[in-house]
């Protein structure tokens, strides 16, 4: 599906003939990348869409408030066991309440939930960076409000998304249709920029016109949509905008559906998260020039009977992450990708009366990939110096974003984040 | 310049008149009537457009704007349950506190279960209210009433997720409907007494000594004047003091004198013991108010192409038209019906450059497809879910600014959902994995092509009905070739229509 010659052919035509009508029949993003490439011939443009050494950021959102203390387990802390008589997991080798933590750092007394064998394997191979106690001042304990804060990267949770602003900045106001792709029912606000709009689809098979699968009707549809902006349609008009977006959509849809048709190089578990990550891996393998992928997994709001529910989630999460990383490695793409996993908040230190935990504050963030600073980065929050029963954050989440944007994506972080934040070095 | 479905404008458009002089009566043809129906409402059938055209411009505009003559769908406070919120009675809340203190786990669990049950009931009711409103938009004999209700909902944006009280959202919706084309000033005074708004912008928490500025700020910035239009931070601070004590209890507005800051305040340079009503009135006295509201009405009803993409002469014509509307709004003491009436009579409104110049909102797309093509309604819950997927979850605008509208509705993802929604309405066939309900009712589209003798005629009639812009010759030719391959008239009409609704041009109205 990837046609390396397509760009150059189109550029040739643009340079040589400069037919306005031809430009109109190009999808927006092909035209924009053609313009970008043209500029690159004269000036030096660092970002060359489509060039394989482009770095990629994958975001995994754990929705509902992942219980950080039973995910990154401070098994060595007496307070942990005191606050959670029915939930606290045992130290490595000594199961308690259904399991023993997997060792991460014996000196710190920190381990992983017993079902996070996937993350443990990533840790042991130097592919896992753990940032404990990530949060922000004046924590909001509403799912929606806190998620808005994480997604916008702003304390008031208002405005454009942090990754949308990144795409805006990276594209200089000429966003390309598939710079950011979300696998999910709706596009997350994190990817919404002032001009950047992400591609979002729940399943590749739905990301297309469903009027007819084949035959004359489909052929007719394809003909009309692929025509782009017709001759005589005024550039800049509503019609022109729509015709070109429809062509964008069709070309992106073709591309994505072709990408996912190939068998993956490794086998994936059956969870929804694994399916989403499998789709992402397929798009990366196919050489799409998407820089940001976004997936999510729900169910973390464990107010009652937490152990089983949270245990299942941990199993699905860790196994999906491991399969994804193995796939990227088999493709030879693992060095191009960093994956960040976060949740809108952690949960109360103390368990509640229903064998669950209530909404809390700071929680761990995981970064995955061979280019991360492996190990535990930053201190674990105190379990005694609390703020109304909740952890005080150690690392501001915007510091994590700053590392990812600045060191990984090489973007102007202050412009995107509106300030500078302290954070441990997270990338090698 | 007249346009019908088969002419194509191949040269740049001339600018529309730079004022609101009326359209010459003779130019109010069926296409113009169709334009009026789509904009002042949610579109109508060919027969309805013909009937309006026969009435003539004045009578047609009156029919839509002075809708008091048309039957109203009754609304009763009993339509929905007012008592779902608060989720627990005061007594139960005290019990819960006591049970938590005494570690009475059984009681805690029982009360929390009840609270969760009530919350689930309230969310279910919100879903029912969404369906109820969509049904009104689809069925109403007063389409402008519903359309303006939608306009005010987007303007005084209030999010149900924050309010967490479906009845308050229902009540607010009825406030917008009651004042849909009435006095803007009266509406604003209603809005600062509306429990949903007071909750959404935290005014229930605002009291003397610690005023919350949220409502005062948005009144100036988003509801009355527009960002940066002749007010200062100090005006907001003083306005917030004026609004203290405006709160609600049990779904009704109350003014709490004891929480109100009755001291002197300086607002827009005038000193007095102003209250919230004074603050709103003083803001509305500024000319920026009518300019701001009319600019927004213009983008909602006339043309929402970005100004930067317009040729200079069209841009200045647009500004002149907005100025005229604003002057009229002031002359009419902020009554909106005369403003809309003048707009819908103007040659400017019917100018070719303003036909098909709006991108349908998701709600407009859904309702107009049903009302104009006459498809079955299918499943209201599915239609409401589809609006959400397309970016317009009713009662849940993205933030207090409301929906941005225009081109922001469209991206590669929403465009496919838009096309597939049309397929769903036409066929009842739910795309796999969309969370919609299949529907077996068959839609006979042959009637829409009423007596067309050949494929060309079928295509022309359907294009004329469904598209707001003149069909391009390429489209006409290709669709005709396609239609010729289908012999059964019903199949021919339906499959052609499915293709027309998939055209990018179908998103325009």
Interface residues (C-beta under 8 A of the other chain):
Chain A: X144 X158 X177 X178 X185 X186 X187 X189 X197 X198 X199 X200 X201 X202 X203 X205 X206 X207 X208 X209 X210 X211 X212 X216 X217 X220 X221 X223 X224 X225 X227 X230 X232 X233 X234 X236 X237 X238 X239 X241 X242 X243 X245 X246 X248 X249 X252 X253 X353 X354
Chain B: X8 X9 X10 X12 X13 X103 X105 X108 X109 X112 X161 X162 X305 X309 X356 X357 X358 X359 X388 X389 X398 X399 X407 X408 X410 X411 X412 X413 X415 X416 X419 X420 X423 X431 X432 X433 X434 X469 X472 X474 X475 X478 X479 X482 X485 X495 X498 X499 X502 X503 X504 X505 X507 X508
